[in-house]
Amino acid sequence: MSVASETSAQVYKKISQEVERIIDNLTLPVNDPSLKKANSNARLQLGCFQTRLDEAIDSLSSNAEWETFTIAFYGETNAGKSTVIEALRILLKEETKLARQADFRQFQQQHDLSPEALENADRALKENEALAISLSQALAEVRGRYLDREAELGKELSQLSVLIEDQKKRWSVIRRLLALWISSPEQKQQLQVKKQQQALEAEIRQETQSLAVQQADCDAQRQTMLKQRARLDEKFAELNALADGEIIGTGMSDFTLDATLYPFESCGHRFALLDVPGIEGKESKVREQIQRAVEKAHAVFYVTSKATAPQKGDEANPGTLEKIRTHLNAQTEVWTLFNKRVTNAMALGSSLVNEDEAQSLQDLDEKMREQLGDNYRQTLVVSAMPAFLSLAEHLVPCGSNAKSRDKFLKAFTPEELLEKTGISALARVLTQQLVADSKAKITRSNTQKTSVVLDDIAAQVSALQSDTYAKIARQLNEDKNSAHKQLDHALKSLRQRLIDRAEESVSRFRNQARERIYKVIDGDISNDRFKSELEASISLEHGSLEKLLPGVLKAELERFQLEISDIVAQFQQHARGILKTFSRLLTHKFSSNIPLTIDIDNGINVTGLLATLAGGALLFWNPAGWLVLGPALANLAFAAYKALRSMISSSYKMSQQKQSADKNLSNVAAHMNDAIVDGIQKAFPELQEKIAEIKDMLEEPVKQVSGINKILIQAAAGLRLLSTEIDFSGAK
């Protein structure tokens, strides 16, 4: 299918239609019952995969970008992705950055947020603080001159108070009454000292009054200055929100939670940079954002702050390497960007990376190429923060970034910093190499993502086929073959057991008839009576045999029926165990529940089938129909006895009669045995037909799973062919 001249909506719609056609063609109506079930079950399997594929295609349709060449900066949390992008926004004069810088300048001018304003405010506060200290010292000096006089008056007043209190304790009642009108000399002196204290305090107030007024004015001015500085800080905080570096993280995990797009135009090319959330923070918060971003991007920079290959994880906790493989395997162009952290200008004096780091980056390239193949390019090296600082002219005065910028600019010019930090080289790669032939790259990138989605679903279908259905088919086929052999063996054993039981029954007939006729012969009977008694004994034991033989044969048939039931039940039980095991594996391996439906029982009514078999066989094996006694009795042969000797010797006559009885009984037994074996041979075709029916029934699950296996193989092949066609068309 061609995608070069079609709209994105047409491409994704056509892909969905092609996938639906592939699946419909694989599950066409058939007549064979097993294949009908296989088709039905395969449709359940493929329906799950088609749902997954439709969801993936819908996601691509919603997120893929077909107009603007988009470059995603993807990688570890706190690796500096946003810092790199911010430096490029300033360097390449991205429109929203220019507008923000204009807002910064306007706000700064409007509120006079210059470095001088900040310096003036800080200088006024320092001068006020110095004046406050000076006034405090002057006041302390004045008060210091009065300390001795204050201490003397205080001491004298304290002594007088003690003396007066001691006198009062010794006064009489009359003296206490007189004290209400007449003061003692000590009291008069105490009053005089208090007046001297008051006069001294007035003198101190008069001398410090001017300084106290100045101190109050100084304190009031300081409060006013602090309020003005607080308002200034608020404005600087507002200015900081407009300053360069607003997208740069603070070091806090998961600073970037949304994928943000920044459009550019350079050298006649339009492109966009996409800032992707980090992959090593709380990924559950940003998983959807990461997925959307990588589906939108046509090229990706994997940003890392470590000059080492990404680490592998395990099944429970995927490492960075597995995440890269999962997220970026559909990208047509992937680069690594090693962001070396540099905080000192001296570190930029020589090459950004040392020999050890260079070797580690080579290892990193090899590891990435192993994961991503020919779509991986190489590693570029930058030091994003010094580069940003060299470009950031819109910073809050006296802020940490402004101070760091001043330190770097004392050592290098902005142009030198751009080269030494690798940002200039990165910008050249972006604006010249990466965006060249961007329209073709967009088509190639988007078609490859679609192709990879198809390949991924095809791989999952193949995994289901090879890891599940191929193994189930192999195991069920082995079990079926084993069951067939057991059925054949059981049927063969039944034949031999029936013959053995028949021989045992005929042998019993012969022995019992011999025993019966021997007893009669021992009674010294005549030859004529011997003949009649022998026929009677044979007829009598023949009747017993006819009654006994059906029960003997029925017991063997019931045993045979039980054996067959056990064989089929064992096959079914083992098959259910296989399905149960693989169902658990499916649940573990696939995120959604893929049904594993195979009808193991498949209508095999072994009990009913064998009951019919046994009943029909017993009717056919009726010994009354086999053991026709007439011909056997007609063929009885009696030897001519020598009349003289038999008349002379009774023992000789009995001996001759017994020999004749043995010979005739053996002949009759042989005749009866041949008749039974012949009956068994005639009955066995019916048994063989029933066993063949059971074998056919045991074939049903094998045919089902083999049919599903074949359908899945064809589905995977069809999806891969469609993927190849899309990929080839997008590469044109």
C-alpha positions in Angstrom: 0.0 0.0 0.0 1.2 3.5 -0.8 1.2 6.3 1.8 3.3 8.9 0.1 0.4 10.8 -1.4 -2.3 10.1 1.2 -3.4 12.0 4.2 -2.6 10.7 7.7 -6.3 9.9 8.3 -6.4 7.9 5.1 -3.2 6.0 6.0 -4.5 4.8 9.4 -7.9 4.0 8.1 -6.4 1.9 5.3 -4.2 0.1 7.7 -7.2 -0.8 9.9 -9.1 -2.0 6.9 -6.1 -4.2 5.7 -5.8 -5.8 9.1 -9.5 -6.5 9.3 -9.3 -8.0 5.8 -6.4 -10.3 6.8 -8.3 -11.6 9.8 -11.5 -12.1 7.9 -9.8 -14.1 5.2 -8.2 -16.4 7.7 -11.5 -17.3 9.3 -13.7 -18.2 6.3 -16.5 -20.7 6.7 -15.6 -24.4 6.5 -17.5 -27.7 6.7 -15.2 -29.7 9.0 -16.5 -29.4 12.6 -13.0 -29.2 14.1 -12.0 -26.5 11.7 -15.2 -24.6 12.5 -14.2 -24.6 16.1 -10.7 -23.7 15.2 -12.0 -20.7 13.2 -14.2 -19.6 16.1 -11.4 -19.9 18.6 -8.8 -18.3 16.4 -11.2 -15.3 15.9 -11.3 -14.9 19.6 -7.5 -14.8 19.7 -7.1 -12.5 16.8 -9.9 -10.3 18.0 -7.9 -9.5 21.1 -4.9 -8.6 19.0 -7.0 -6.6 16.6 -8.3 -4.6 19.6 -4.8 -3.9 20.7 -3.7 -2.9 17.2 -6.7 -0.6 16.7 -5.9 1.1 20.0 -2.3 1.5 19.0 -3.2 2.8 15.5 -5.8 5.2 17.1 -3.1 6.5 19.4 -0.7 7.1 16.5 -3.5 8.7 14.6 -4.2 11.1 17.5 -0.6 11.9 18.3 1.5 11.6 15.1 2.7 14.8 13.6 2.6 15.1 9.8 3.4 18.8 9.2 6.2 19.9 11.5 9.5 18.0 12.0 9.5 17.3 15.7 12.6 16.5 17.8 12.0 15.0 21.2 14.4 15.4 24.1 13.9 12.3 26.1 15.8 10.7 28.9 16.6 10.4 32.6 15.1 12.6 35.2 17.2 15.7 36.1 19.5 15.0 33.1 19.2 18.5 31.9 16.8 18.1 29.0 15.0 21.4 29.8 18.3 23.3 30.2 19.4 22.2 26.8 16.1 23.3 25.2 16.1 26.6 27.1 19.6 27.4 25.7 18.5 26.5 22.2 15.4 28.6 22.6 17.5 31.6 23.3 20.2 30.8 20.7 17.8 30.1 17.9 15.4 32.9 18.9 12.3 30.8 19.5 9.2 33.0 19.1 7.6 32.4 22.5 11.0 33.0 24.2 11.5 36.3 22.4 8.0 37.3 23.5 8.8 36.4 27.1 12.1 38.3 27.0 10.2 41.3 25.8 7.7 41.0 28.7 10.7 40.7 31.0 12.2 44.0 29.7 8.9 45.8 29.9 8.2 44.7 33.4 11.7 45.5 34.6 11.5 49.0 33.1 8.0 49.6 34.4 8.9 48.9 38.0 12.5 50.1 37.8 13.9 46.7 38.7 17.4 47.5 37.8 20.5 46.4 39.6 21.0 50.0 40.7 17.5 50.1 42.3 18.4 46.9 44.2 21.8 48.3 45.2 20.3 51.6 46.3 17.7 49.9 48.5 20.3 47.6 50.1 22.6 50.6 50.6 19.9 52.7 52.3 19.1 49.8 54.6 22.8 49.4 55.5 23.1 53.2 56.1 20.0 53.1 58.3 21.4 50.2 60.2 24.7 52.0 60.7 22.9 55.1 61.9 20.8 53.0 64.4 24.0 51.5 65.7 25.6 54.9 66.1 22.6 56.4 67.9 22.5 53.4 70.2 26.2 53.8 71.0 25.7 57.6 71.7 22.8 56.9 74.0 24.8 54.3 75.9 27.7 56.7 76.2 25.4 59.4 77.7 23.9 57.0 80.1 27.3 55.7 81.1 28.3 59.1 82.5 25.4 59.0 85.0 25.9 55.5 86.1 28.0 56.3 89.2 25.7 59.0 90.5 22.7 56.8 89.9 24.4 53.9 91.8 25.4 56.2 94.8 21.8 57.6 95.2 20.4 54.1 94.9 22.7 52.7 97.5 22.0 55.6 99.9 18.3 55.2 99.4 18.5 51.5 100.0 20.4 52.0 103.3 17.9 54.6 104.6 15.0 52.2 103.8 16.6 49.4 105.8 17.3 51.8 108.8 13.7 53.2 108.8 12.2 49.7 108.7 14.3 48.7 111.6 13.3 51.7 113.7 9.6 51.1 113.0 9.9 47.7 114.6 11.0 49.3 117.9 8.5 52.1 118.0 5.8 52.2 120.7 2.2 52.7 120.0 2.4 56.4 120.8 5.4 56.9 118.6 3.5 55.2 115.8 0.7 57.6 116.2 3.0 60.6 116.2 4.7 59.3 113.1 1.5 60.1 111.2 2.3 63.8 111.7 6.0 64.0 112.4 8.7 62.5 110.2 11.9 61.2 111.6 15.2 62.6 110.5 15.9 59.5 108.5 12.6 59.8 106.7 13.3 63.4 105.9 16.7 62.4 104.5 15.1 59.6 102.4 12.7 62.1 100.9 15.6 64.4 100.0 17.5 61.5 98.3 14.4 60.7 96.2 14.2 64.3 95.0 17.9 64.1 94.0 17.1 60.9 92.0 14.2 62.6 90.2 16.4 65.6 89.4 19.1 63.2 88.0 16.5 61.4 85.8 15.3 64.7 84.4 18.8 65.7 83.7 19.4 62.4 81.8 16.2 62.8 79.8 17.1 66.3 78.8 20.5 65.2 77.6 19.3 62.1 75.7 16.1 63.6 74.3 17.6 64.6 71.0 19.3 61.2 70.5 16.0 59.3 71.3 14.1 61.3 68.8 16.7 60.6 66.2 16.6 56.8 67.1 12.8 56.8 66.7 13.1 58.5 63.3 15.7 55.9 62.3 13.5 53.0 63.4 10.5 54.4 61.5 12.7 54.9 58.4 13.9 51.3 58.6 10.3 50.0 58.7 9.4 52.0 55.7 12.6 50.8 53.9 11.8 47.1 54.8 8.3 47.5 53.4 9.7 49.0 50.2 12.2 46.3 50.0 9.5 43.6 50.5 7.5 45.2 47.6 10.7 45.3 45.6 11.2 41.5 46.3 7.7 40.8 45.2 8.3 42.5 41.9 11.6 40.7 41.5 9.7 37.4 42.1 7.3 38.4 39.4 10.2 39.4 37.2 11.9 36.0 37.9 8.8 34.3 36.5 9.6 36.0 33.2 13.3 35.4 33.4 15.3 33.1 31.1 15.4 29.5 32.5 11.7 29.3 33.6 11.5 25.7 32.2 14.7 24.5 33.9 14.1 22.2 36.8 14.9 23.0 40.4 16.4 19.6 41.1 13.1 18.3 42.4 12.1 15.0 41.0 9.5 15.1 38.2 9.7 18.9 37.7 8.5 18.4 34.1 5.2 16.6 34.1 3.9 17.6 30.7 5.4 17.2 27.3 5.9 20.8 26.0 6.4 21.7 22.3 8.6 24.7 21.2 8.3 25.7 17.5 11.4 27.0 15.6 12.2 28.4 12.2 15.8 28.5 11.1 17.5 28.6 7.7 14.1 28.3 6.0 13.2 25.1 8.0 10.3 24.9 10.4 10.8 22.4 13.2 9.9 21.9 16.9 11.6 20.7 20.0 9.6 18.6 22.5 10.5 18.6 26.2 9.6 15.1 27.5 9.1 14.2 31.2 11.9 12.1 32.7 11.7 8.4 32.6 13.2 7.6 36.0 10.9 9.5 38.4 7.3 8.5 39.2 6.7 7.2 35.8 3.1 6.4 36.5 2.4 10.2 36.5 4.0 10.8 33.1 3.7 7.5 31.2 0.9 8.8 28.9 2.8 12.0 28.2 6.0 10.1 27.3 4.0 7.8 25.0 2.3 10.7 23.2 5.6 12.5 22.9 7.5 9.7 21.3 4.6 9.0 18.9 4.7 12.6 17.8 8.5 12.9 17.4 10.4 12.2 14.2 13.8 12.2 15.8 14.8 11.8 19.4 17.7 12.9 21.6 18.3 10.6 24.5 19.7 13.0 27.2 21.8 11.6 30.0 24.1 13.1 32.6 26.2 10.0 32.9 28.9 8.9 30.5 27.9 5.3 30.9 25.7 2.9 29.0 22.1 2.7 30.2 21.5 0.0 32.8 19.4 -3.1 32.4 16.7 -4.0 34.9 14.6 -7.1 35.4 11.1 -8.3 34.6 9.6 -6.7 37.7 11.6 -3.4 37.4 12.6 -2.5 33.9 15.8 -0.6 33.7 16.7 2.5 31.5 17.8 0.2 28.7 14.5 -1.6 28.5 12.6 1.7 28.7 14.6 3.1 25.8 14.0 -0.1 23.8 10.2 0.1 24.5 9.8 3.8 23.9 12.3 4.4 21.0 12.3 1.2 18.9 10.0 2.8 16.4 12.1 5.9 15.9 14.0 6.4 12.6 16.6 8.6 14.1 17.9 8.5 17.7 20.9 10.4 19.1 22.5 10.4 22.5 23.2 13.8 24.2 25.6 13.5 27.0 25.1 16.6 29.2 28.2 17.0 31.3 27.6 18.9 34.5 30.1 21.8 34.8 30.0 24.3 37.7 33.4 25.8 37.4 34.7 27.8 34.4 38.1 26.1 34.8 36.5 22.8 33.7 35.9 24.3 30.2 39.5 25.0 29.6 40.1 21.8 27.5 37.9 19.1 26.0 34.6 18.5 27.7 35.2 14.8 28.1 38.3 13.0 29.3 39.7 9.7 28.0 37.7 7.5 30.4 34.5 9.3 29.5 35.2 9.1 25.8 35.7 5.3 26.1 32.5 5.0 28.2 30.6 7.0 25.5 31.8 4.5 22.9 30.4 1.7 25.0 27.2 3.6 25.3 26.9 4.0 21.5 27.5 0.2 21.1 24.8 -0.6 23.6 22.3 1.8 22.1 23.1 0.5 18.6 22.4 -3.1 19.8 19.0 -2.0 21.0 18.0 0.4 18.1 19.9 -0.9 15.1 20.7 1.4 12.2 18.2 4.0 13.5 20.8 5.0 16.1 23.3 7.7 15.1 25.9 8.8 17.7 26.6 10.7 20.9 27.0 14.5 21.1 28.4 16.2 24.1 27.2 19.4 25.7 27.4 21.2 29.0 24.0 22.8 29.1 24.1 25.0 32.2 27.2 27.1 31.2 25.8 27.3 27.7 22.5 28.6 29.1 24.2 31.1 31.3 26.3 32.4 28.4 23.0 33.2 26.5 20.8 34.2 29.4 20.7 38.1 29.3 17.3 38.3 31.0 18.0 37.3 34.6 16.9 38.7 37.9 19.7 41.1 39.1 21.8 39.6 41.8 20.1 36.3 41.6 22.0 33.0 41.7 21.9 32.5 37.9 23.1 36.1 37.4 26.0 35.6 39.8 27.0 32.3 38.1 26.8 34.0 34.7 29.2 36.7 35.9 31.7 34.1 37.0 31.7 32.3 33.7 31.8 35.5 31.7 34.9 36.6 33.6 36.7 33.6 32.2 35.2 33.4 28.6 33.2 35.5 26.2 29.7 34.3 25.3 30.9 33.1 21.9 33.7 31.1 23.5 31.3 29.5 26.0 28.9 28.5 23.2 31.7 26.6 21.4 33.3 25.1 24.5 29.9 23.9 25.8 29.0 22.2 22.5 25.7 24.1 22.1 26.9 25.7 18.9 27.7 22.3 17.4 24.3 20.9 18.6 22.5 23.9 17.0 24.3 23.2 13.7 23.2 19.6 13.8 19.7 20.6 14.5 19.3 23.3 11.9 21.4 21.8 9.1 21.7 18.1 9.4 18.6 17.0 11.2 15.9 19.1 9.5 17.2 18.5 6.0 14.6 16.8 3.8 12.2 17.0 6.7 9.1 16.2 4.7 10.5 12.8 3.6 11.8 12.2 7.2 8.3 12.9 8.6 6.7 10.4 6.3 9.4 7.8 6.9 9.2 8.2 10.7 5.5 8.0 10.9 5.3 5.0 8.6 8.0 3.2 10.5 6.1 3.8 13.8 3.0 2.2 12.1 5.2 -0.6 10.8 6.7 -1.3 14.2 3.2 -1.4 15.7 2.3 -4.0 13.1 5.5 -5.9 13.7 4.9 -5.8 17.5 1.4 -7.3 17.1 2.7 -9.8 14.6 5.4 -10.8 17.1 2.8 -11.2 19.8 0.7 -13.3 17.5 3.8 -15.4 16.6 4.6 -15.7 20.3 1.1 -17.0 21.0 1.4 -19.4 18.1 5.0 -20.7 18.8 5.0 -20.5 22.6 1.4 -21.8 23.1 -0.4 -23.4 20.2 2.6 -25.0 18.6 3.5 -26.6 21.9 -0.1 -27.5 22.7 -0.4 -29.1 19.2 2.8 -31.1 19.7 1.9 -32.3 23.2 -1.7 -33.1 22.2 -0.5 -35.0 19.2 1.9 -37.0 21.3 -0.8 -37.7 23.8 -3.2 -38.7 21.0 -0.7 -41.0 19.4 -0.1 -42.6 22.8 -3.8 -43.0 23.3 -4.2 -44.6 19.9 -1.5 -47.1 20.7 -3.2 -47.9 24.0 -6.5 -48.4 22.2 -4.9 -50.8 19.7 -3.2 -52.6 22.5 -6.4 -52.9 24.5 -8.3 -54.2 21.4 -5.5 -56.7 20.7 -5.5 -57.8 24.4 -9.2 -58.2 24.3 -9.0 -60.6 21.3 -6.4 -62.7 23.1 -8.3 -62.7 26.4 -11.6 -63.7 24.6 -9.8 -66.6 22.9 -8.1 -67.6 26.2 -11.4 -67.5 28.0 -13.1 -69.5 25.3 -10.4 -72.1 25.4 -10.6 -72.3 29.2 -14.4 -72.7 28.9 -14.1 -75.4 26.2 -11.4 -77.1 28.2 -13.7 -77.0 31.3 -16.5 -78.5 29.1 -14.2 -81.3 27.9 -13.0 -82.1 31.4 -16.5 -82.1 33.0 -17.9 -84.2 30.1 -14.9 -86.6 30.5 -15.4 -86.8 34.3 -19.2 -87.5 33.8 -18.7 -90.2 31.2 -15.8 -91.8 33.1 -18.1 -92.3 36.1 -20.6 -94.0 33.8 -17.9 -96.2 32.2 -16.7 -97.2 35.6 -20.1 -98.8 36.1 -19.2 -101.4 33.4 -21.7 -100.4 30.8 -22.2 -101.9 27.4 -20.8 -100.3 24.3 -24.3 -99.3 23.1 -25.0 -97.6 26.4 -21.6 -96.0 26.3 -22.5 -94.3 23.0 -25.8 -93.0 24.3 -24.2 -91.8 27.6 -21.4 -90.0 25.8 -23.9 -88.1 23.6 -25.9 -87.3 26.7 -22.8 -86.1 28.6 -21.7 -83.9 25.7 -25.2 -82.4 25.3 -25.5 -81.8 29.0 -22.1 -80.0 29.3 -22.8 -78.2 26.1 -25.8 -76.6 27.7 -23.7 -75.6 30.7 -21.1 -74.0 28.4 -23.8 -72.1 26.6 -25.0 -70.6 29.9 -21.5 -69.9 31.2 -19.8 -68.5 28.1 -21.8 -65.2 27.8 -20.9 -64.2 31.3 -17.3 -64.9 30.7 -17.3 -62.9 27.5 -19.3 -60.1 29.1 -16.7 -59.7 31.9 -14.0 -59.3 29.4 -16.0 -56.8 27.4 -16.7 -54.8 30.6 -13.0 -54.9 31.5 -12.3 -53.7 27.9 -14.8 -50.9 28.2 -13.3 -49.7 31.5 -9.8 -49.8 29.9 -11.0 -47.7 27.0 -12.8 -45.3 29.3 -9.6 -44.8 31.3 -7.5 -44.2 28.2 -9.9 -41.5 26.9 -10.3 -40.0 30.4 -6.6 -39.9 30.9 -6.2 -38.2 27.5 -8.8 -35.6 28.4 -7.4 -35.0 31.8 -3.9 -34.5 30.5 -5.2 -32.2 27.8 -7.1 -30.1 30.3 -3.9 -29.9 32.4 -2.0 -28.7 29.3 -4.6 -26.0 28.6 -4.7 -24.9 32.2 -1.0 -24.5 32.3 -0.9 -22.5 29.1 -3.8 -20.4 30.2 -1.8 -19.3 33.2 1.2 -18.6 31.0 -1.0 -16.5 28.7 -2.4 -14.5 31.7 1.1 -13.9 32.9 2.6 -13.0 29.5 -0.1 -10.8 28.0 -1.5 -7.7 29.5 -5.1 -8.5 28.4 -6.8 -11.7 28.9 -6.5 -13.8 25.6 -9.0 -16.7 25.8 -7.6 -20.2 25.3 -10.6 -22.1 24.1 -10.2 -25.7 22.8 -13.0 -28.3 23.2 -11.1 -31.2 24.7 -14.2 -33.3 25.4 -15.4 -32.6 21.9 -18.5 -34.8 22.2 -16.8 -38.0 23.1 -19.5 -40.0 24.9 -17.2 -43.0 25.6 -19.6 -44.7 28.1 -22.5 -44.6 25.7 -20.5 -45.6 22.8 -18.9 -48.6 24.5 -22.2 -49.6 26.1 -23.7 -49.9 22.6 -20.6 -51.7 21.5 -20.7 -54.2 24.3 -24.4 -54.8 24.0 -24.2 -55.4 20.2 -21.2 -57.6 20.6 -22.9 -59.8 23.2 -25.9 -60.3 21.0 -23.7 -61.2 18.1 -21.5 -63.4 20.2 -24.4 -65.7 21.3 -22.8 -69.1 21.8 -26.1 -70.7 21.0 -25.5 -69.5 17.4 -21.9 -70.6 17.4 -21.9 -74.0 19.2 -24.1 -76.0 16.8 -23.8 -79.4 18.4 -25.5 -81.5 15.7 -22.6 -81.8 13.3 -20.3 -82.6 16.2 -22.5 -85.4 17.5 -22.9 -86.7 14.0 -19.2 -87.0 13.6 -18.7 -89.0 16.8 -16.5 -92.0 15.9 -16.5 -95.3 17.8 -13.9 -98.0 17.2 -14.8 -101.6 16.6 -13.9 -103.6 19.7 -12.7 -107.1 19.6 -15.7 -108.8 20.8 -13.9 -111.7 22.4 -11.5 -109.7 24.5 -14.1 -107.2 25.5 -16.3 -110.0 26.6 -13.5 -111.6 28.5 -12.0 -108.5 30.1 -14.3 -105.7 31.5 -11.2 -103.6 32.3 -10.1 -103.8 28.7 -13.6 -102.7 27.5 -13.6 -99.7 29.9 -10.2 -98.7 28.8 -11.3 -98.8 25.1 -14.5 -96.9 26.0 -12.4 -94.2 27.8 -10.0 -93.9 24.9 -13.0 -93.5 22.6 -14.5 -90.9 24.9 -11.3 -88.9 25.0 -10.9 -88.9 21.3 -14.5 -87.9 20.6 -14.4 -85.2 23.3 -11.2 -83.8 21.9 -12.8 -83.7 18.4 -16.0 -82.0 19.8 -13.9 -79.5 21.8 -11.8 -78.7 18.8 -15.0 -78.1 16.8 -16.5 -75.9 19.5 -13.2 -73.9 19.9 -13.1 -73.3 16.1 -16.6 -72.1 16.2 -15.9 -69.6 19.1 -12.8 -68.3 17.4 -14.6 -67.9 14.2 -17.4 -66.0 16.0 -14.8 -63.7 17.6 -13.2 -63.0 14.3 -16.6 -62.1 12.8 -17.5 -59.8 15.7 -14.2 -57.9 15.8 -14.8 -55.6 12.8 -17.6 -54.0 14.7 -15.3 -53.4 17.6 -12.6 -52.0 15.3 -15.1 -49.6 13.9 -16.1 -48.3 17.4 -12.4 -47.9 18.3 -11.8 -46.1 15.0 -14.7 -43.7 16.0 -13.0 -43.1 19.4 -9.7 -42.4 17.6 -11.4 -39.9 15.3 -12.9 -38.2 18.3 -9.5 -38.0 20.0 -8.2 -36.4 16.8 -10.7 -33.5 17.1 -8.8 -31.3 19.7 -5.5 -31.9 17.8 -7.2 -30.8 14.6 -8.6 -27.7 16.4 -5.4 -26.6 17.8 -3.5 -27.3 14.6 -6.1 -25.3 12.7 -5.7 -22.3 15.2 -1.9 -22.7 14.9 -2.1 -22.5 11.2 -4.4 -19.5 11.2 -2.1 -17.6 13.7 1.0 -18.4 11.5 -0.9 -16.9 8.5 -2.1 -13.9 10.5 1.5 -13.1 11.7 2.8 -13.5 8.1 0.0 -11.2 6.8 0.7 -8.5 9.4 4.4 -8.6 8.7 3.8 -8.4 4.9 1.6 -5.4 5.5 4.3 -3.9 7.7 6.9 -4.4 5.0 4.7 -2.8 2.4 4.0 0.3 4.6 7.7 0.6 5.5 8.8 0.3 1.9 6.2 2.8 0.8 7.2 5.3 3.5 10.9 5.0 2.5 10.2 6.1 -1.1 
